[in-house]
Amino acid sequence: RFITPPLHDGVLDGITRRALIRRHDAKEESIRAQRLLAADAVFLTNAVTGIRPVRKINDTTFATITLTALAA
């Protein structure tokens, strides 16, 4: 299940983000720190760099996911 913050939370309405929402039926929901740190995997999207995994936030390490599968 993919979750992305809604635009009113301050994220950009980027091309890569929109593609992931469309292709993977991602839901727009506000994400608080506790929920983010409990995620199995975290990634950032950008039109220039594509999909980038977040490997660690403070002491929390996230699973490595196959990013090419997400972009398909």
DSSP file with accessible surface (Angstrom, degrees, kcal/mol):
  #  RESIDUE AA STRUCTURE BP1 BP2  ACC     N-H-->O    O-->H-N    N-H-->O    O-->H-N    TCO  KAPPA ALPHA  PHI   PSI    X-CA   Y-CA   Z-CA
    1    1 A R              0   0  203      0, 0.0     2,-0.4     0, 0.0    25,-0.1   0.000 360.0 360.0 360.0 129.8    0.0    0.0    0.0
    2    2 A F        -     0   0   56     22,-0.4    25,-2.5    23,-0.2     2,-0.4  -0.861 360.0-174.7-105.4 137.3    1.4    3.4   -1.0
    3    3 A I  E     +a   27   0A  53     -2,-0.4    25,-0.2    23,-0.2    23,-0.1  -0.989   3.0 179.6-130.1 137.0    0.6    6.6    0.9
    4    4 A T  E     -a   28   0A  25     23,-2.5    25,-1.9    -2,-0.4    -2,-0.0  -0.981  35.4-103.0-132.8 146.5    1.7   10.1   -0.1
    5    5 A P        -     0   0   34      0, 0.0    25,-0.2     0, 0.0     2,-0.1  -0.366  42.3-108.6 -64.7 148.3    1.0   13.3    1.8
    6    6 A P    > > -     0   0   13      0, 0.0     3,-2.1     0, 0.0     5,-0.7  -0.355  30.2-106.2 -71.9 160.7   -1.8   15.5    0.2
    7    7 A L  G > 5S+     0   0   75      1,-0.3     3,-2.3     2,-0.2     4,-0.1   0.850 117.7  64.8 -57.8 -35.2   -0.9   18.7   -1.5
    8    8 A H  G 3 5S+     0   0  158      1,-0.3    -1,-0.3     2,-0.1     0, 0.0   0.639  90.4  67.9 -69.0  -7.5   -2.2   20.8    1.4
    9    9 A D  G < 5S-     0   0   73     -3,-2.1    -1,-0.3     2,-0.0    -2,-0.2   0.439 125.1 -98.6 -85.6  -1.7    0.6   19.3    3.6
   10   10 A G  T < 5S+     0   0   65     -3,-2.3    -3,-0.2     1,-0.3    -2,-0.1   0.511  77.3 135.6 103.4   5.2    3.1   21.2    1.5
   11   11 A V      < -     0   0   50     -5,-0.7    -1,-0.3    -4,-0.1     2,-0.3  -0.462  57.0-107.6 -81.2 159.9    4.4   18.6   -1.1
   12   12 A L        -     0   0  150     -2,-0.1     2,-2.0     1,-0.1    -1,-0.1  -0.629  20.0-122.6 -85.8 147.6    4.8   19.4   -4.7
   13   13 A D        +     0   0   78     -2,-0.3    -1,-0.1     4,-0.1     2,-0.0  -0.483  52.5 177.4 -85.1  65.6    2.3   18.1   -7.3
   14   14 A G     >  -     0   0   28     -2,-2.0     4,-2.5     1,-0.1     5,-0.2  -0.269  41.7-119.0 -78.6 161.1    5.2   16.5   -9.2
   15   15 A I  H  > S+     0   0  116      2,-0.2     4,-2.2     1,-0.2     5,-0.1   0.914 113.6  46.6 -62.0 -47.1    5.1   14.3  -12.3
   16   16 A T  H  > S+     0   0   28      2,-0.2     4,-2.2     1,-0.2    -1,-0.2   0.918 112.3  50.4 -67.4 -41.0    6.7   11.3  -10.6
   17   17 A R  H  > S+     0   0   14      1,-0.2     4,-2.3     2,-0.2    -2,-0.2   0.941 111.3  48.7 -60.8 -46.8    4.4   11.5   -7.6
   18   18 A R  H  X S+     0   0  114     -4,-2.5     4,-2.5     1,-0.2    -1,-0.2   0.893 109.4  52.9 -62.0 -38.3    1.3   11.7   -9.8
   19   19 A A  H  X S+     0   0   12     -4,-2.2     4,-3.1     2,-0.2     5,-0.3   0.917 109.6  48.3 -64.4 -41.7    2.5    8.7  -11.9
   20   20 A L  H  X S+     0   0   14     -4,-2.2     4,-2.1     2,-0.2     6,-0.6   0.902 111.1  50.7 -66.3 -38.5    2.9    6.6   -8.7
   21   21 A I  H  X>S+     0   0   42     -4,-2.3     4,-0.7    -5,-0.2     5,-0.7   0.949 116.7  41.1 -61.8 -46.2   -0.6    7.7   -7.5
   22   22 A R  H  <5S+     0   0  169     -4,-2.5     3,-0.4     1,-0.2    -2,-0.2   0.944 120.9  39.9 -68.6 -48.3   -2.1    6.7  -10.8
   23   23 A R  H  <5S+     0   0  131     -4,-3.1    -1,-0.2     1,-0.2    -2,-0.2   0.773 127.9  30.1 -75.9 -28.5   -0.2    3.5  -11.4
   24   24 A H  H  <5S-     0   0   56     -4,-2.1   -22,-0.4    -5,-0.3    -1,-0.2   0.204 101.1-119.5-119.2  13.2   -0.2    2.1   -7.9
   25   25 A D  T  <5 -     0   0  113     -4,-0.7    -4,-0.2    -3,-0.4    -3,-0.2   0.878  43.9-171.3  51.3  42.8   -3.5    3.6   -6.6
   26   26 A A      < -     0   0   11     -5,-0.7     2,-0.4    -6,-0.6   -23,-0.2  -0.376  14.7-132.0 -65.4 143.9   -1.6    5.5   -3.8
   27   27 A K  E     -a    3   0A  88    -25,-2.5   -23,-2.5    -2,-0.1     2,-0.7  -0.790   9.5-130.1 -98.6 142.5   -3.7    7.1   -1.2
   28   28 A E  E     +a    4   0A  98     -2,-0.4     2,-0.3   -25,-0.2   -25,-0.1  -0.839  45.6 146.4 -93.8 116.3   -3.2   10.7   -0.1
   29   29 A E        -     0   0   57    -25,-1.9     2,-0.1    -2,-0.7    -2,-0.0  -0.991  53.1-101.3-146.8 144.8   -3.1   10.9    3.7
   30   30 A S        -     0   0   60     -2,-0.3     2,-0.5   -25,-0.2   -26,-0.0  -0.402  37.0-149.4 -64.1 141.7   -1.2   13.1    6.1
   31   31 A I        -     0   0   56     -2,-0.1     2,-0.1     4,-0.0    -1,-0.1  -0.946   7.5-160.0-123.1 111.9    1.8   11.3    7.5
   32   32 A R     >  -     0   0  203     -2,-0.5     4,-2.4     1,-0.1     3,-0.3  -0.443  35.1-103.0 -84.1 162.5    3.0   12.0   11.0
   33   33 A A  H  > S+     0   0   71      1,-0.2     4,-2.8     2,-0.2     5,-0.2   0.887 119.4  54.4 -54.7 -43.4    6.5   11.2   12.2
   34   34 A Q  H  > S+     0   0  170      1,-0.2     4,-1.0     2,-0.2    -1,-0.2   0.916 111.3  44.8 -61.0 -41.8    5.4    8.1   14.2
   35   35 A R  H  4 S+     0   0   98     -3,-0.3     4,-0.5     2,-0.2     3,-0.3   0.899 111.9  52.7 -69.6 -39.7    3.6    6.6   11.2
   36   36 A L  H >< S+     0   0   58     -4,-2.4     3,-1.5     1,-0.2    -2,-0.2   0.944 108.8  49.5 -60.5 -46.2    6.6    7.4    8.9
   37   37 A L  H 3< S+     0   0   62     -4,-2.8    -1,-0.2     1,-0.3    -2,-0.2   0.729 107.8  55.4 -68.9 -18.6    9.0    5.7   11.2
   38   38 A A  T 3< S+     0   0   77     -4,-1.0    -1,-0.3    -3,-0.3    -2,-0.2   0.509  84.9 114.6 -89.8  -3.1    6.7    2.6   11.4
   39   39 A A    <   -     0   0   38     -3,-1.5     3,-0.1    -4,-0.5    -3,-0.0  -0.273  67.3-137.1 -68.9 151.3    6.7    2.2    7.6
   40   40 A D  S    S+     0   0  142      1,-0.3    23,-2.4    22,-0.1     2,-0.3   0.872  88.6   3.7 -71.2 -40.6    8.3   -0.8    5.9
   41   41 A A        -     0   0   29     21,-0.2     2,-0.4     2,-0.0    -1,-0.3  -0.990  64.8-163.1-146.8 150.8    9.9    1.3    3.2
   42   42 A V  E     +B   54   0B  20     12,-0.5    12,-3.1    21,-0.3     2,-0.3  -0.993  13.7 170.3-135.9 139.8   10.1    5.1    2.5
   43   43 A F  E     -B   53   0B  48     -2,-0.4     2,-0.3    10,-0.3     8,-0.0  -0.981  22.3-139.0-147.3 161.2   11.1    6.8   -0.7
   44   44 A L  E     -B   52   0B 114      8,-2.9     8,-3.2    -2,-0.3     2,-0.4  -0.881  17.1-145.8-116.0 149.9   11.1   10.3   -2.2
   45   45 A T  E     +B   51   0B  49     -2,-0.3     2,-0.3     6,-0.2     6,-0.2  -0.902  20.9 165.7-119.7 149.6   10.2   11.2   -5.8
   46   46 A N  E  >  -B   50   0B  78      4,-1.6     4,-2.4    -2,-0.4    -2,-0.0  -0.951  39.4-129.7-158.5 138.8   11.6   13.9   -8.0
   47   47 A A  T  4 S+     0   0   71     -2,-0.3     4,-0.1     1,-0.2    -1,-0.1   0.820 109.8  41.8 -63.0 -29.4   11.3   14.4  -11.8
   48   48 A V  T  4 S+     0   0  131      2,-0.1    -1,-0.2     1,-0.1    -2,-0.0   0.930 127.9  26.2 -84.4 -47.5   15.1   14.8  -12.1
   49   49 A T  T  4 S-     0   0   76      1,-0.3     2,-0.3     3,-0.0    -2,-0.2   0.536  94.8-150.6 -97.1  -7.4   16.3   12.0   -9.9
   50   50 A G  E  <  -B   46   0B  23     -4,-2.4    -4,-1.6     2,-0.1     2,-0.6  -0.542  57.7  -5.0  79.2-135.4   13.2    9.7  -10.1
   51   51 A I  E     -B   45   0B  25     -2,-0.3    -6,-0.2    -6,-0.2    16,-0.1  -0.859  67.8-172.8-102.3 122.2   12.4    7.5   -7.1
   52   52 A R  E     -B   44   0B 144     -8,-3.2    -8,-2.9    -2,-0.6     2,-0.1  -0.959  18.2-131.1-120.1 127.5   15.0    7.5   -4.3
   53   53 A P  E     -B   43   0B  38      0, 0.0     2,-0.7     0, 0.0   -10,-0.3  -0.432   9.5-137.8 -74.0 147.3   14.9    5.2   -1.3
   54   54 A V  E     -B   42   0B  28    -12,-3.1   -12,-0.5     1,-0.1     8,-0.1  -0.938  21.4-177.0 -99.1 117.1   15.2    6.6    2.2
   55   55 A R        +     0   0  151     -2,-0.7     7,-2.4     1,-0.3     2,-0.3   0.824  61.0   5.5 -86.9 -31.8   17.5    4.1    3.9
   56   56 A K  E     -C   61   0C 124      5,-0.2     2,-0.4   -14,-0.0    -1,-0.3  -0.991  45.0-168.5-157.4 140.9   17.5    5.5    7.4
   57   57 A I  E >  S-C   60   0C  46      3,-2.4     3,-2.8    -2,-0.3     2,-0.1  -0.980  75.6 -51.1-128.5 116.7   15.9    8.3    9.6
   58   58 A N  T 3  S-     0   0  138     -2,-0.4     0, 0.0     1,-0.3     0, 0.0  -0.341 125.6 -17.3  52.1-118.0   17.7    8.7   12.9
   59   59 A D  T 3  S+     0   0  150     -2,-0.1     2,-0.6    -3,-0.1    -1,-0.3   0.362 116.0 100.3 -96.9   5.3   17.9    5.2   14.3
   60   60 A T  E <   -C   57   0C  44     -3,-2.8    -3,-2.4     2,-0.0     2,-0.4  -0.830  54.4-163.4 -98.2 123.0   15.2    3.7   12.1
   61   61 A T  E     -C   56   0C 103     -2,-0.6     2,-0.3    -5,-0.2    -5,-0.2  -0.871   9.5-148.2-105.1 136.4   16.4    1.7    9.0
   62   62 A F        -     0   0   12     -7,-2.4   -21,-0.2    -2,-0.4   -22,-0.1  -0.716  22.2 -97.9-105.5 154.9   14.0    0.9    6.2
   63   63 A A        -     0   0   61    -23,-2.4     2,-0.5    -2,-0.3   -21,-0.3  -0.297  36.7-115.0 -65.0 150.7   13.7   -2.1    3.9
   64   64 A T        -     0   0  111    -23,-0.1     2,-0.3   -11,-0.1    -1,-0.1  -0.782  36.5-165.0 -87.2 128.1   15.2   -1.8    0.4
   65   65 A I        -     0   0   50     -2,-0.5     2,-1.1   -23,-0.1     3,-0.1  -0.788  30.5-101.9-113.6 158.0   12.6   -2.0   -2.2
   66   66 A T     >  -     0   0   98     -2,-0.3     4,-0.9     1,-0.2     3,-0.3  -0.687  35.4-171.6 -79.3 102.6   12.8   -2.6   -6.0
   67   67 A L  H  > S+     0   0   41     -2,-1.1     4,-1.6     1,-0.2     3,-0.2   0.826  78.9  62.0 -70.9 -29.3   12.5    0.9   -7.3
   68   68 A T  H  > S+     0   0  113      1,-0.2     4,-1.0     2,-0.2    -1,-0.2   0.881 100.5  55.5 -65.9 -31.0   12.2   -0.1  -10.9
   69   69 A A  H  4 S+     0   0   58     -3,-0.3    -1,-0.2     1,-0.2     3,-0.2   0.863 105.2  52.9 -67.9 -32.2    9.1   -2.1  -10.1
   70   70 A L  H  < S+     0   0   14     -4,-0.9    -1,-0.2    -3,-0.2    -2,-0.2   0.867 107.1  50.9 -69.3 -36.7    7.5    1.1   -8.7
   71   71 A A  H  <        0   0   45     -4,-1.6    -1,-0.2   -20,-0.1    -2,-0.2   0.713 360.0 360.0 -76.6 -18.6    8.2    3.1  -11.8
   72   72 A A     <        0   0   88     -4,-1.0    -3,-0.0    -3,-0.2   -49,-0.0  -0.186 360.0 360.0 -69.4 360.0    6.6    0.5  -14.1
